[in-house]
Amino acid sequence: MKVCMIGNGAFAKKHLNGLKRIDGVEVVTLAGGRPEGTEKVAKEYGIPHWTTSLDEALAQPGVEACIITSPTQIHAEQAIKCMRAGKHVHIEIPICDKLEDAYAIQKVQQETGMIAMGGHTRRFNPSHQWIHNKIVAGELKLQHLVVQTFFFRRTNMNAEGQARSWVDHLLWHHACHTVDLFSYQTGEQPDKVNAMEGPHHPELGIAMDMNIAMHVPSGALCTLALSFNNDGPLGTFFRYICDNGTYIARYDDLVDGKENPIDVTKVAVSTDGIELQDREFFAAIREGREPNASINELVPVMETLDKLEKSLSA
């Protein structure tokens, strides 16, 4: 299967590293934003064609699927262009930062019949899969999901320490992971949500701190704290407080409430959540089915984020 990678930043590289381990997949073109960086990544990963024109990339012979890792603000526009060109799309999280864009992506997916999914990695991390399997089997019931999403990002830099051409967002990007995961693990959409934010950055124009509370009809709670001001360990840490134990997930690793490690190596064919989400994308294409984290599953998540955004000004 011939693939077009869209974007050449840190997450494009994470996908490219994972794709090396997936048989039957070949990245044949890279569409980036800036010529120097795009050419550099193409050479590093042995990609035979690179361009800063998405149209040129989509026109490369045999391209069937696209992985979109470009800035959030152009995800919807690019996804729609890809699907209308007859390409399946895998859009990195978040699929967009406006609810109307989510509806537009869904509309075109339904019109074209192309496979379209979002990069909601938490569904695929072995740590969260282990919890999910226990919940589905009736061995655990989630009572409270407590999450910390912490970064130290007072300047507009990406994960590789380079200047971004766009501005990240605590709600529409980082909270999106937890909003989706909470619904995925409970099997319910929140019926009560609330968010508060701290002062906005004078130059970036975004809130640097935020807290979010959610409740689902069965009674489970989610408490999420987010910060770009945290000068300490970076990343997102999930504490599952259940009826039968407490578990802490840190990306692909899992421990119990007393920090005893839990072996998740047998959960899936890999312990790399991004590789696993890519495997799901290609499997769905080959099998002609809706993928886990399909656009249709993610629109309700974007609706919850929209409600949370509205609650900030309530």
C-alpha positions in Angstrom: 0.0 0.0 0.0 1.5 3.3 -1.1 1.2 6.1 1.4 1.5 9.9 1.4 2.8 11.4 4.6 1.6 15.0 5.1 3.7 17.0 7.5 7.4 16.6 8.4 7.5 17.4 12.1 8.0 15.4 15.2 4.8 13.4 14.8 5.4 12.6 11.2 8.7 11.0 12.3 6.8 9.0 15.0 4.6 7.6 12.3 7.5 7.0 9.9 9.3 5.0 12.6 6.2 2.9 13.3 5.6 2.3 9.6 9.0 0.7 9.2 7.6 -2.2 11.3 4.5 -2.7 9.3 4.7 -5.1 6.3 3.1 -4.2 3.0 3.2 -0.4 3.5 5.5 2.0 1.6 5.7 5.8 2.1 6.2 7.0 -1.5 5.8 10.8 -1.0 6.2 13.4 1.7 4.3 16.7 1.6 5.7 19.2 4.0 5.4 22.9 4.7 9.0 24.1 4.2 11.4 22.8 1.5 14.5 22.4 3.7 12.9 20.5 6.4 10.8 18.4 4.0 13.8 17.4 2.0 15.8 16.5 5.1 13.1 14.2 6.5 12.6 12.6 3.0 16.3 11.8 2.8 16.5 10.6 6.4 13.7 8.1 5.8 14.4 7.1 2.2 11.2 8.6 0.8 11.7 8.8 -2.9 9.5 11.9 -3.5 9.0 15.1 -1.5 7.1 18.3 -2.2 5.5 21.3 -0.5 2.5 20.9 -2.8 -0.2 18.6 -1.5 -1.8 18.3 -5.0 1.6 17.1 -6.4 1.9 14.5 -3.6 -1.6 13.2 -4.1 -0.9 12.9 -7.9 2.0 10.5 -7.3 1.3 7.1 -8.9 -0.5 4.5 -6.8 -1.0 6.6 -3.6 -4.0 5.0 -1.7 -3.7 6.5 1.7 -2.6 9.7 3.6 -1.4 10.2 7.1 -2.0 13.9 8.1 0.4 15.3 10.7 0.4 18.9 9.6 -0.7 21.9 11.8 -4.2 21.4 13.3 -5.7 24.4 11.6 -5.4 22.9 8.2 -6.3 19.3 9.0 -9.9 19.6 7.8 -9.0 21.3 4.6 -6.4 18.7 3.8 -8.5 15.7 4.8 -11.3 16.8 2.6 -9.0 17.3 -0.3 -7.5 13.8 0.2 -10.8 12.1 0.3 -12.1 13.9 -2.7 -9.0 12.7 -4.5 -9.9 9.1 -3.6 -7.4 8.7 -0.8 -8.1 7.2 2.7 -7.1 9.5 5.5 -5.6 9.1 9.0 -5.7 12.5 10.7 -3.5 13.2 13.7 -5.2 14.3 16.9 -7.0 16.7 16.9 -8.8 16.2 13.6 -9.7 19.9 13.8 -10.2 22.7 16.3 -13.7 23.8 15.4 -16.9 21.6 15.6 -18.0 22.8 12.1 -14.8 21.4 10.6 -15.5 18.0 12.2 -19.0 18.0 10.6 -17.4 18.9 7.3 -14.9 16.0 7.4 -17.7 13.6 8.4 -19.9 14.8 5.5 -17.2 14.3 2.9 -16.3 10.9 4.3 -19.9 9.8 4.0 -20.1 11.2 0.5 -16.9 9.5 -0.7 -17.0 6.3 1.3 -13.2 6.6 2.0 -11.8 5.3 5.3 -11.2 8.2 7.7 -9.9 8.0 11.3 -8.3 10.1 13.9 -5.0 9.6 15.6 -6.5 9.0 19.1 -3.4 7.1 20.3 -4.7 6.5 23.9 -7.2 4.0 22.5 -4.2 2.0 21.2 -1.6 2.4 23.9 -1.2 -1.1 25.4 -1.6 0.4 28.9 -5.1 1.7 28.1 -6.0 -1.3 26.0 -5.2 -3.5 29.1 -7.7 -1.4 31.1 -10.3 -1.4 28.3 -10.1 -5.2 28.0 -10.7 -5.6 31.8 -13.7 -3.2 31.6 -15.2 -5.0 28.6 -14.8 -8.4 30.4 -16.6 -7.0 33.5 -13.5 -7.3 35.7 -13.2 -3.5 36.3 -15.7 -0.6 36.5 -14.3 2.9 36.3 -15.3 5.2 39.1 -13.0 8.2 38.6 -10.4 8.9 35.9 -7.9 11.5 37.2 -5.5 12.9 34.6 -2.6 15.3 34.6 -1.4 16.8 31.2 1.7 18.9 32.0 4.2 20.7 29.8 6.6 23.6 30.1 5.8 25.5 27.0 5.9 29.3 27.5 7.3 29.8 24.0 5.9 28.5 20.8 8.2 25.6 20.3 7.5 22.0 19.2 8.6 18.7 20.7 12.0 19.0 18.9 12.7 22.5 20.2 11.9 24.2 16.9 9.7 27.3 16.4 6.1 26.4 15.5 4.3 28.1 12.6 1.0 27.5 14.5 -0.2 27.7 18.1 -1.0 24.6 20.2 -4.1 24.5 22.4 -4.8 22.8 25.8 -8.5 22.2 25.1 -8.7 21.2 21.4 -5.5 19.2 21.4 -4.4 17.9 24.7 -7.7 17.7 26.4 -9.0 15.9 23.3 -7.0 12.8 24.3 -8.7 12.5 27.7 -12.2 13.5 26.5 -12.1 10.7 24.0 -10.5 8.2 26.4 -13.1 8.8 29.1 -15.9 8.1 26.6 -14.1 5.1 25.1 -13.5 3.5 28.5 -17.0 4.1 29.9 -18.8 3.5 26.6 -20.8 6.7 27.3 -20.8 10.4 26.3 -20.5 12.9 29.1 -23.9 14.4 30.1 -22.3 17.1 32.4 -19.1 19.0 31.6 -17.4 22.1 32.9 -14.1 23.8 32.2 -12.2 26.8 33.7 -9.0 28.4 32.4 -6.2 30.6 33.8 -4.8 33.7 32.3 -4.0 33.9 28.6 -0.4 34.2 27.4 0.2 37.8 26.3 1.7 36.8 23.0 0.3 33.3 22.2 -3.2 34.3 23.1 -4.1 31.0 24.7 -4.8 29.8 28.3 -1.7 28.3 29.8 -3.6 26.4 32.6 -7.0 24.7 32.5 -9.1 22.3 34.5 -11.9 20.1 33.2 -14.6 18.1 35.0 -16.9 15.5 33.3 -19.6 13.1 34.3 -21.3 10.3 32.4 -24.8 8.9 33.0 -23.6 5.8 34.8 -21.9 8.1 37.4 -18.2 7.8 36.6 -16.2 11.1 36.9 -13.2 12.5 35.1 -11.0 15.2 36.5 -8.4 16.7 34.1 -5.7 19.3 35.0 -3.7 20.8 32.1 -0.8 23.2 32.1 1.8 24.7 29.8 3.5 26.2 32.9 4.6 23.0 34.7 8.4 23.0 35.3 8.8 19.3 36.0 8.0 15.9 34.5 6.3 16.4 31.1 3.5 14.4 29.6 0.1 12.9 30.5 -0.5 10.6 33.4 -3.8 8.7 33.9 -5.0 7.4 37.2 -7.8 4.9 36.9 -9.7 4.6 40.2 -11.9 1.5 39.8 -14.1 -0.7 41.9 -11.5 -3.4 41.8 -8.1 -1.6 42.0 -6.3 1.5 41.0 -4.0 1.7 37.9 -1.7 4.4 36.6 -1.0 4.6 32.8 2.0 6.6 31.5 1.8 6.3 27.7 2.5 2.7 26.9 3.4 1.7 30.5 1.1 0.6 33.3 1.5 0.2 37.1 -1.0 -0.5 39.8 -1.8 2.0 42.6 1.3 1.0 44.5 3.6 1.5 41.5 4.0 -2.3 40.8 4.6 -2.8 37.1 2.0 -4.6 35.0 3.1 -6.5 32.0 1.3 -5.2 28.9 3.7 -6.8 26.3 1.1 -9.4 25.4 -1.7 -7.0 24.8 -0.9 -6.3 21.1 1.7 -7.0 18.5 3.6 -3.9 19.5 4.1 -1.7 22.5 4.1 1.4 20.4 0.7 3.1 20.4 1.3 5.1 17.3 2.4 2.0 15.3 -0.8 0.2 16.6 -3.1 3.0 15.4 -1.4 2.9 12.0 -1.9 -0.8 11.9 -5.6 -0.3 12.6 -5.8 2.2 9.7 -4.3 -0.1 7.1 -6.3 -3.1 8.4 -9.6 -1.1 8.1 -8.7 -0.2 4.5 -7.8 -3.8 3.5 -10.9 -5.2 5.2 -13.3 -2.5 4.0 -14.6 -1.7 7.5 -14.9 1.3 9.9 -11.8 1.7 12.0 -11.5 2.1 15.7 -11.4 6.0 16.2 -13.3 6.5 12.9 -14.5 10.0 12.1 -18.1 8.9 12.9 -16.9 7.9 16.4 -15.0 11.1 16.9 -17.6 13.7 16.0 -19.3 13.2 19.5 -15.9 13.9 21.1 -15.6 17.2 19.2 -19.1 18.0 20.3 -18.0 17.5 23.9 -15.0 19.8 23.3 -17.3 22.4 21.9 -19.5 22.2 25.0 -16.4 22.6 27.2 -15.3 25.6 25.2 -18.7 27.2 25.6 -18.5 26.6 29.4 -15.3 28.6 29.6 -17.3 31.8 28.9 -20.5 30.7 30.7 
